[in-house]
Amino acid sequence: MTKNLKLRTTLNGGIVVSSLIFIVGICLVSAVYPADSQRVLNIVKNFIFVNLNWVYVWAVTLFVMFLVFLMFSKFGKIRLGRNDSKPEYSFFSWISMLFAAGMGIGLMYFSVAEPMQHYSNEVFNAHSSVERVKNAQLFTFFHWGIHAWAIYGLVGLSLAYFAYRYRLPLSLRSCFYPLLKDKVKGRWGNAVDVFALCSTFFGITTTLGFGVVQINSGLEILNILPESSFKYQIIIVLVLVSCSVVSAVSGVDKGVRILSNINIITVILLLLFVLFFGPTIYLIGSFTDGIGNYITNFFSLTFNTHVYDANTQPWFYDWTILYWAWWISWSPFVGLFIARISKGRTIKEFIAAVLLIPTLFNFIWMSVFGNSAIWFDMNVADGLLSSLSSNPDALMFRFLEYMPLTAVASFLTILIIIIFFVTSADSGMLVMNNIATKNAKVSPKWQTVGWGILLAALALILLKAGGLSALQNMTLITALPFSVIMVLFIVSLMKALVVDQKYYERDFSSTTVPWSGAYWKERLHQIVSFQDQKSVREFLHTTVKEAFEELKQEFSALNIEVKINEDTEPEAFEIEIRHDVVNNFMYGVRCESKVVSGYLLEEDNLPNLDDKMIYFPASYFGDSREGYDVQLFTKNELISDVLKHYSRFIEIISEEKNDLFISSNANYRFK
């Protein structure tokens, strides 16, 4: 009876217990002593921002440069998975999911507020109004552009590469495998995962807390709720977290993907509404000018620490450095989610999409909303909107009051915030459960529900006690050590990519001999004839099978265990030798077909060909390298070809520099 009541779980105690103690402890301290914890953490944050801001500047710059290098290098062709793997999601669904997880509520929260705050900031009062408008757009582009997505992209790429290429768990610890080897299974690996889980939880909790406040404010402005108060925030949190739990339980393929697709469509509808009913010509012109301004000032913005301008340094700490810290603190969560949905993409495709597509959309979005708000403030509102810049919760809705169909636009805005809320929360639950279980393939649904309950409970406690700001500071502080960890990701990833590329480009040993010309007459007849499926099947069951059986017999005499596997669809034979490496040694031959060009059917100076479909026996290998036609091989030549590849295999695994591909139990590293 007791055995039947035992709760099944895939949670890892070494990760979960330490994480929950730290998470609950920090949240309770922030809730019980909000003012004191806020003051202490603010002192630490300010010290880091003022004295160590250069760490963030150099780290983020390095991330951008490294990803651009990879995109245009020979490593860009490497696939995140086996060489023959395909993407699991359509391009639209993939972009929708990474965009929704990557920016989420922040895009709605700051799209009007940030440009307006830059524009109205007294630090820039000495500038002309035109300069202030252009700089407001430029700084917003800078904070929401390539640099932000380079942070997410580096973590996502490292995770996806080691998870799908090396078959390691989808966990931050896996990114250190080239540096720590099997030590990542122990305390070092647990420490990295604990850090990732806590960082993810803090980031989601604070963002969702601020999102609830904005939703409450919007509903109050629309007279749906009488006021912005904690009792209504409780209702909002319970409803939205419940929706998030349902979405998360349904999985990435259903809930998260569907909501992300809906979200991107509603976002585009709102964007087009503001574009066409706002100052359209002004917006198109300002966007065009803003792109040029961003490209022109890209490098000066990247390296600028404002050290020669003491007046703007506080602004620099409160905006640029805060943003870099915020994106870094969110990168474990966003990176894990991006990696989870990116299997099968090439490195070049991954980087190009992650860096450029969301960046371009952010630029369009920020231009349309930010420049519209500034235009209305200058030409219609007489400064009223800029006076509300310190109240971002209400600013978006106050801006929409200057648009036609205000109620409709406001309802659509609230709907988008809600969907962003749900997609951030549900993907966050999946990521946290992923970290806490060391990437268990199947977990009981109560665990996902549990993370949702914990998120809701702690977010409400902090909202009630006013501890969200303290927790936000804690999140920003954790970004400093994680920026150093991300630099180590670059070292680890580069080391692995060099080995990977050499592994797949390695040629045959110089001691191997190609097939000879001993049977040139028979081979000539084979070259100028085309085989049907029956003749290929006969080749497989005679030449190939006999060659493999002779090899097996000889290997057995040397006490090497060999298996010969047979398949029927397609017809194939393969010889397999077990080794504790990423892929066992495998050489196979299968029946393949191809359609020949039409001119061959009409060519008089070639043998007759009755059908456009021809068949041939093709080799294939355990590590997914490209095979080739072996129909011209005799039995002995086929044996020689197998030994070529086995010689190459032994040569690779015997070299110490290739030990990333070797392990005492490589295919079951973390089971």
C-alpha positions in Angstrom: 0.0 0.0 0.0 2.8 2.4 0.9 4.6 1.6 -2.3 1.5 2.5 -4.3 1.2 5.9 -2.6 4.9 6.8 -3.3 5.1 10.0 -5.3 7.0 9.5 -8.5 9.5 12.3 -9.2 12.4 13.0 -11.6 13.8 15.9 -9.5 17.4 15.8 -8.6 17.9 16.4 -4.9 21.4 17.8 -5.2 20.0 20.6 -7.4 16.5 21.2 -6.1 17.1 21.3 -2.3 20.0 23.8 -2.5 18.1 25.9 -5.1 14.8 26.0 -3.1 16.6 26.9 0.2 18.3 29.9 -1.6 15.2 30.9 -3.6 12.8 30.8 -0.7 15.3 32.3 1.7 16.1 35.4 -0.5 12.4 35.9 -1.3 11.4 35.8 2.4 14.1 38.2 3.4 13.1 40.5 0.6 9.5 40.3 1.8 10.0 40.6 5.5 12.7 43.3 5.3 12.0 44.9 1.9 13.6 48.3 2.8 16.7 46.9 4.4 17.3 44.2 1.8 16.7 46.8 -1.0 19.2 49.2 0.6 21.9 46.5 1.0 21.4 45.0 -2.4 21.3 48.4 -4.0 24.7 49.3 -2.4 26.2 46.1 -3.9 24.6 46.7 -7.3 25.8 50.3 -7.4 29.3 49.2 -6.5 29.4 46.7 -9.3 27.8 49.1 -11.8 30.2 52.0 -11.0 33.5 50.1 -10.5 33.0 47.0 -12.6 30.9 48.3 -15.5 33.9 47.6 -17.8 33.4 43.9 -17.2 29.9 44.0 -18.7 31.1 46.2 -21.6 33.9 43.9 -22.6 31.9 40.7 -22.0 29.0 41.8 -24.2 31.3 43.1 -26.9 33.1 39.7 -26.9 29.8 37.8 -27.2 28.9 39.9 -30.3 32.3 39.5 -31.9 32.5 35.8 -31.2 29.0 35.0 -32.7 29.7 37.1 -35.8 33.0 35.2 -36.2 31.3 31.8 -36.0 28.6 32.8 -38.4 31.1 33.6 -41.2 33.6 30.9 -40.3 33.9 27.3 -41.5 32.3 26.3 -38.2 29.0 27.8 -39.4 28.2 24.7 -41.4 28.2 22.5 -38.3 24.7 21.3 -37.4 23.2 21.4 -33.9 22.7 17.6 -33.9 23.8 14.8 -36.1 24.9 15.7 -39.6 21.6 14.4 -41.0 19.3 15.9 -38.3 16.4 18.2 -39.4 14.8 21.1 -37.5 11.8 20.1 -35.3 9.8 23.2 -35.8 8.9 25.4 -38.8 10.9 28.6 -39.2 7.9 30.7 -38.2 7.1 28.7 -35.0 10.8 28.7 -34.1 11.1 32.5 -34.4 7.8 33.1 -32.6 8.8 31.0 -29.7 12.3 32.4 -29.2 11.0 35.9 -29.6 8.2 35.5 -27.1 10.5 33.9 -24.5 13.4 36.4 -25.2 11.7 39.8 -24.8 8.1 39.1 -23.6 6.5 41.6 -21.3 9.5 43.9 -21.4 8.7 44.8 -25.0 5.3 46.1 -24.0 6.6 47.7 -20.8 9.4 49.7 -22.3 8.3 50.3 -26.0 6.8 53.7 -25.1 8.5 54.3 -21.7 12.1 53.9 -22.7 12.3 56.2 -25.7 10.2 58.8 -23.7 12.5 58.6 -20.7 15.6 59.1 -22.9 13.9 62.0 -24.6 12.8 63.7 -21.4 15.9 62.9 -19.3 17.4 66.2 -17.9 20.9 64.9 -18.6 20.3 65.6 -22.3 18.5 69.0 -21.8 21.5 70.8 -23.4 20.8 69.0 -26.7 18.3 70.3 -29.3 14.9 68.6 -29.5 15.9 66.9 -32.8 19.1 65.5 -31.2 17.1 64.3 -28.1 14.6 62.5 -30.4 17.3 60.8 -32.5 19.3 59.8 -29.4 16.2 58.4 -27.7 15.7 56.1 -30.7 19.4 55.3 -30.9 19.8 54.3 -27.3 16.7 52.2 -27.4 18.0 50.4 -30.5 21.3 49.8 -28.7 19.7 48.3 -25.6 17.2 46.1 -27.5 19.4 45.1 -30.5 22.2 42.8 -31.5 24.0 43.1 -28.1 21.0 41.8 -26.2 20.4 38.9 -28.6 24.1 38.0 -28.6 23.9 37.3 -24.9 20.9 35.0 -25.4 22.4 33.5 -28.6 25.7 32.5 -26.9 24.1 30.6 -24.1 21.5 29.0 -26.5 24.2 28.0 -29.0 26.4 26.5 -26.3 23.6 24.5 -24.8 22.2 23.3 -28.2 25.6 22.3 -29.5 26.6 20.2 -26.5 23.1 18.7 -26.0 22.5 17.7 -29.6 26.0 17.2 -31.0 27.6 15.5 -27.9 24.4 14.0 -26.6 24.9 15.6 -23.2 22.0 16.8 -21.0 20.4 20.1 -22.0 22.0 21.8 -19.0 24.4 24.6 -18.4 26.9 22.1 -16.8 27.2 20.4 -20.2 28.8 23.6 -21.6 31.8 23.0 -19.5 32.4 19.4 -20.7 35.5 20.2 -22.8 37.0 21.9 -19.8 35.9 19.7 -16.9 35.2 16.4 -18.7 33.3 14.0 -16.5 33.6 16.3 -13.4 30.5 18.1 -14.7 28.6 15.2 -13.3 29.6 16.1 -9.7 29.5 19.1 -7.5 30.8 21.6 -10.1 28.0 20.6 -12.4 25.4 20.8 -9.6 26.7 24.3 -8.6 26.3 25.6 -12.2 22.7 24.1 -12.4 21.8 25.6 -9.0 22.9 29.0 -10.2 21.0 28.6 -13.4 17.8 27.5 -11.6 17.9 30.4 -9.1 18.7 33.0 -11.8 15.8 31.7 -13.9 13.4 31.8 -11.0 14.4 35.3 -9.9 14.2 36.7 -13.4 10.8 35.3 -14.2 9.4 36.2 -10.8 10.4 39.9 -11.0 9.3 40.2 -14.6 6.0 38.6 -14.0 5.5 40.7 -10.9 5.9 43.9 -12.9 3.8 42.5 -15.7 0.9 41.9 -13.2 1.2 45.6 -12.1 1.0 46.8 -15.7 -2.1 44.5 -16.5 -3.8 45.8 -13.4 -3.0 49.4 -14.4 -4.4 48.9 -17.9 -7.6 47.3 -16.6 -8.1 50.2 -14.2 -7.6 52.8 -17.0 -10.2 50.8 -19.1 -12.6 50.9 -16.1 -12.7 47.1 -16.0 -11.3 47.1 -12.5 -12.0 50.0 -10.0 -8.4 50.3 -8.8 -4.8 49.0 -8.8 -4.6 47.0 -5.6 -3.2 43.8 -4.2 -6.5 42.0 -4.1 -7.0 42.4 -7.8 -3.3 41.5 -8.4 -4.0 38.2 -6.6 -6.8 37.4 -9.0 -4.7 38.3 -12.0 -1.8 36.1 -10.8 -4.0 33.1 -10.1 -5.7 33.3 -13.5 -2.6 33.8 -15.6 -0.4 31.3 -13.7 -3.2 28.7 -14.1 -3.2 29.3 -17.8 0.6 29.1 -17.8 0.5 25.7 -16.0 -2.1 24.3 -18.5 0.1 25.5 -21.4 3.3 24.1 -19.8 1.7 20.7 -19.0 0.6 20.4 -22.7 4.3 20.8 -23.7 6.4 22.8 -26.1 4.8 21.2 -29.2 1.3 22.3 -28.2 0.7 25.0 -25.6 4.0 27.0 -25.9 4.1 26.8 -29.7 0.5 27.7 -30.3 0.5 30.6 -27.8 3.7 31.9 -29.4 2.2 31.8 -32.9 -0.9 33.6 -31.6 1.2 36.1 -29.8 3.3 37.1 -32.8 0.2 37.6 -34.9 -1.5 39.8 -32.3 1.7 41.8 -31.9 1.9 42.4 -35.6 -1.8 43.5 -35.7 -1.2 46.1 -32.9 2.0 47.2 -34.6 0.2 47.8 -37.9 -2.6 49.6 -36.1 -0.3 52.2 -34.6 1.7 52.5 -37.8 -1.3 53.3 -40.0 -3.3 55.3 -37.5 -0.3 57.2 -36.1 2.1 59.6 -37.9 2.9 57.0 -40.7 5.2 59.1 -42.9 7.1 60.3 -39.8 7.5 56.8 -38.5 8.8 55.3 -41.7 11.2 58.2 -42.1 12.4 58.0 -38.5 12.9 54.2 -38.7 15.0 54.6 -41.8 17.1 57.3 -40.2 17.4 55.3 -37.0 18.8 52.3 -38.8 21.5 54.4 -40.4 22.2 56.1 -37.1 22.5 52.8 -35.3 24.9 51.3 -38.0 27.0 54.5 -38.0 27.4 54.6 -34.2 27.5 50.9 -33.6 31.1 50.7 -32.5 31.2 53.9 -30.5 28.1 52.8 -28.6 29.6 49.3 -28.0 32.8 50.6 -26.4 31.5 53.8 -24.8 31.9 53.9 -21.0 31.1 57.6 -20.7 34.3 58.0 -18.6 35.0 61.5 -20.1 31.5 62.8 -19.4 30.7 62.6 -15.7 27.2 64.0 -16.2 26.0 61.1 -18.3 27.7 58.3 -16.3 24.7 57.9 -13.8 22.4 57.5 -16.9 24.9 55.0 -18.4 24.8 52.9 -15.2 21.0 53.1 -14.9 20.4 52.1 -18.5 23.1 50.5 -20.5 24.9 48.6 -17.7 21.5 47.7 -16.1 20.3 46.3 -19.4 23.5 44.2 -20.0 23.1 42.8 -16.5 19.4 42.2 -17.0 19.9 40.3 -20.3 22.8 38.3 -18.8 20.7 37.4 -15.7 17.9 36.2 -18.0 20.2 34.3 -20.4 20.1 30.9 -18.6 16.4 30.8 -18.9 16.1 32.2 -22.5 19.2 30.3 -23.6 17.8 27.0 -22.4 14.5 27.5 -24.0 16.1 28.6 -27.4 18.4 25.6 -27.3 15.4 23.3 -26.6 13.6 24.4 -29.8 16.7 24.7 -32.1 17.8 21.1 -32.7 18.8 20.5 -36.3 19.7 24.1 -37.2 23.2 24.9 -38.5 25.3 27.2 -36.4 25.2 29.9 -39.2 21.4 29.6 -39.4 21.0 29.8 -35.6 23.2 32.9 -35.2 21.8 34.7 -38.2 18.2 34.2 -37.1 18.8 34.8 -33.4 20.8 38.0 -33.9 19.1 39.6 -36.8 15.4 38.7 -37.0 14.3 39.6 -33.4 16.6 42.7 -33.5 15.0 44.0 -36.7 11.5 43.4 -35.3 12.5 45.2 -32.0 13.7 48.1 -34.0 10.5 48.4 -36.0 8.4 48.0 -32.8 10.4 50.5 -30.8 10.4 53.0 -33.7 6.6 52.8 -34.2 5.6 53.1 -30.5 8.4 55.2 -29.2 8.5 57.7 -32.0 4.7 57.9 -32.1 4.6 58.7 -28.4 7.3 61.4 -28.8 5.5 62.9 -31.9 2.2 63.1 -30.0 4.0 64.5 -27.0 5.5 67.3 -29.1 2.6 68.0 -31.4 -0.6 67.1 -29.6 -0.2 66.3 -25.9 1.9 69.4 -25.1 4.4 67.4 -22.9 1.8 65.4 -21.0 3.2 62.0 -22.1 6.8 62.9 -21.2 5.6 64.0 -17.8 4.3 60.4 -17.3 7.6 58.8 -18.3 8.3 57.8 -14.7 5.1 55.8 -14.6 5.7 53.1 -17.3 2.8 51.0 -15.9 0.3 53.5 -17.3 2.2 55.2 -20.0 1.4 52.7 -22.8 -2.3 53.1 -22.2 -2.2 56.9 -21.9 -0.4 56.9 -25.2 -3.1 54.9 -26.8 -5.7 57.5 -25.8 -4.3 59.7 -28.6 -5.1 57.0 -31.1 -8.5 56.2 -32.7 -10.3 53.1 -31.4 -8.6 53.6 -28.0 -10.6 50.9 -26.2 -9.9 48.3 -28.9 -6.2 49.0 -29.0 -6.0 48.9 -25.2 -7.8 45.6 -25.0 -5.4 44.2 -27.7 -2.5 45.5 -25.7 -3.7 43.8 -22.5 -4.3 40.6 -24.4 -0.7 40.7 -25.7 0.7 41.4 -22.2 -1.3 38.4 -20.9 0.0 36.1 -23.7 3.5 37.3 -23.1 2.9 36.6 -19.4 1.7 33.1 -20.1 4.4 32.3 -22.6 7.2 33.5 -20.3 5.8 31.7 -17.4 5.1 28.4 -19.1 8.4 28.2 -20.9 10.0 29.2 -17.6 8.3 26.3 -15.8 9.5 23.9 -18.5 13.1 25.2 -18.3 13.2 25.1 -14.5 11.9 21.5 -14.5 14.5 20.7 -17.1 17.3 22.0 -14.9 15.9 20.4 -11.8 15.7 17.0 -13.4 19.0 17.0 -15.3 17.0 17.0 -18.5 14.7 14.0 -17.8 12.9 13.0 -20.9 9.5 12.4 -19.2 8.5 14.0 -15.9 5.3 13.8 -13.9 3.0 16.7 -14.5 2.7 17.6 -10.8 6.3 18.9 -11.0 5.4 21.5 -13.6 2.3 22.5 -11.5 4.6 22.8 -8.5 6.9 25.3 -10.2 3.8 27.3 -11.2 2.5 27.4 -7.7 5.9 28.4 -6.3 6.2 31.2 -8.9 2.7 32.5 -8.1 3.1 32.3 -4.3 6.5 34.1 -4.1 5.5 36.7 -6.7 2.4 37.6 -4.6 4.4 37.7 -1.4 6.9 40.1 -2.9 4.1 42.2 -4.5 2.4 42.5 -1.1 5.6 43.3 0.8 7.1 45.6 -1.9 10.1 43.3 -2.2 10.2 43.0 -6.0 12.8 45.7 -6.4 15.1 44.0 -3.9 14.8 40.7 -5.8 15.4 42.6 -9.0 18.7 43.9 -7.6 19.6 40.4 -6.5 19.0 39.2 -10.1 21.2 42.0 -11.5 24.0 41.2 -9.1 24.1 37.6 -10.2 24.8 38.8 -13.7 28.4 39.6 -12.8 29.6 36.1 -12.1 27.5 34.7 -14.9 29.2 37.0 -17.4 32.5 35.4 -16.5 30.9 31.9 -16.8 29.7 33.0 -20.3 33.3 33.9 -21.3 34.2 30.3 -20.3 31.4 29.1 -22.5 33.3 30.7 -25.5 36.5 28.9 -24.5 34.7 25.6 -24.1 32.7 25.9 -27.3 35.7 27.0 -29.4 37.7 24.0 -28.1 34.9 21.6 -29.0 34.3 23.1 -32.4 37.9 22.8 -33.4 37.9 19.1 -32.5 34.5 18.6 -34.2 35.6 20.2 -37.5 38.9 18.2 -37.6 37.0 15.0 -36.8 34.7 15.3 -39.8 37.4 16.6 -42.2 39.9 13.9 -41.3 41.0 12.1 -44.5 41.9 8.4 -44.8 45.2 7.2 -43.4 48.0 7.5 -46.0 48.7 3.8 -45.6 45.4 2.8 -47.0 45.2 1.7 -50.6 42.3 2.6 -53.0 40.6 0.0 -55.0 42.8 -1.4 -57.7 42.4 -1.8 -61.5 42.6 -5.6 -61.4 39.0 -6.1 -62.7 38.9 -3.1 -65.0 36.8 -4.9 -67.8 34.1 -6.0 -65.4 34.1 -2.5 -63.8 33.7 -0.8 -67.2 30.6 -2.9 -67.8 29.3 -1.8 -64.4 30.0 1.9 -65.1 28.1 2.0 -68.4 25.1 0.1 -67.1 22.4 1.0 -64.7 21.2 -1.3 -61.9 17.6 -2.1 -61.0 16.4 -2.8 -57.4 16.7 -6.6 -57.9 20.4 -6.4 -58.9 21.2 -4.1 -55.9 19.5 -6.6 -53.6 21.6 -9.4 -55.0 24.8 -7.3 -54.5 23.9 -6.8 -50.9 23.1 -10.4 -50.2 26.2 -11.7 -51.9 29.2 -9.3 -52.1 28.3 -7.1 -49.0 27.1 -9.9 -46.7 30.0 -12.1 -47.6 32.5 -9.3 -47.1 31.1 -8.4 -43.7 31.0 -12.1 -42.6 34.7 -12.6 -43.5 35.5 -9.4 -41.5 33.5 -10.6 -38.5 35.4 -13.9 -38.6 38.8 -12.2 -38.7 37.8 -9.7 -36.0 36.6 -12.6 -33.8 40.0 -14.3 -34.1 41.5 -11.1 -32.6 38.9 -11.2 -29.7 37.1 -8.2 -31.1 33.3 -8.4 -30.9 31.5 -7.6 -34.1 27.8 -7.5 -35.0 26.2 -7.7 -38.5 22.9 -6.0 -38.6 20.3 -6.4 -41.4 17.5 -4.1 -42.3 14.7 -4.3 -44.8 13.4 -0.8 -45.4 15.5 0.2 -47.1 17.4 -3.0 -47.6 20.8 -2.8 -45.8 23.6 -4.6 -44.1 25.9 -3.0 -41.6 28.9 -4.1 -39.5 29.1 -2.6 -36.0 32.0 -2.6 -33.5 31.2 -1.4 -30.0 33.4 1.3 -28.6 32.9 3.8 -25.7 32.9 6.8 -28.0 30.2 9.3 -29.2 29.3 6.9 -32.0 30.2 3.2 -32.2 32.2 2.3 -35.3 29.7 1.4 -38.0 30.0 0.8 -41.7 26.8 0.0 -43.7 25.6 -0.5 -47.2 22.0 0.1 -48.2 19.9 0.3 -51.3 19.3 3.9 -52.5 17.7 5.4 -55.5 17.9 8.6 -57.5 16.2 10.1 -60.5 18.5 10.7 -63.5 18.3 13.6 -65.8 16.0 13.3 -68.9 18.9 13.7 -71.4 20.3 10.3 -70.4 17.0 8.6 -71.6 17.6 10.1 -75.0 21.4 9.8 -75.3 22.4 7.4 -78.1 26.0 6.9 -77.0 24.9 5.3 -73.7 23.3 2.0 -73.0 19.5 2.0 -73.0 17.8 3.2 -69.8 14.1 2.3 -69.5 13.2 4.1 -66.3 14.3 7.5 -64.8 14.7 5.8 -61.4 17.9 3.9 -60.9 19.2 2.1 -57.8 22.6 1.7 -56.3 24.3 0.4 -53.1 25.6 3.3 -51.0 27.8 3.2 -47.9 26.8 5.0 -44.7 28.6 5.5 -41.3 27.7 5.7 -37.7 28.8 9.3 -37.3 26.6 10.5 -40.2 29.4 11.4 -42.6 28.3 11.4 -46.3 28.5 8.0 -47.9 29.1 7.0 -51.6 28.2 4.5 -54.3 30.0 1.1 -53.8 28.5 -0.8 -56.7 32.0 -1.0 -58.4 33.6 -2.7 -55.4 34.5 -6.4 -55.3 34.2 -8.3 -52.0 37.9 -7.7 -51.2 37.7 -4.1 -52.1 34.7 -3.6 -49.9 36.6 -5.3 -47.1 39.5 -2.9 -47.8 37.1 0.1 -47.7 35.7 -1.0 -44.3 39.3 -1.2 -43.0 40.1 2.3 -44.3 37.3 3.7 -42.2 38.2 1.6 -39.2 41.9 2.7 -39.5 40.7 6.3 -39.6 38.5 5.7 -36.6 41.3 4.1 -34.5 43.7 6.9 -35.5 41.2 9.6 -34.3 40.3 8.1 -31.0 44.0 7.2 -30.2 45.0 10.9 -30.2 44.7 12.7 -26.9 43.5 16.0 -28.4 40.4 14.2 -29.6 39.5 12.9 -26.1 36.3 15.0 -26.2 34.9 12.2 -28.2 36.0 9.5 -25.8 34.5 8.5 -22.4 34.3 5.5 -20.2 30.6 5.4 -20.9 29.9 8.1 -23.5 26.5 7.1 -24.7 25.1 6.9 -21.2 27.1 9.7 -19.6 24.5 11.1 -17.2 21.9 8.4 -16.9 
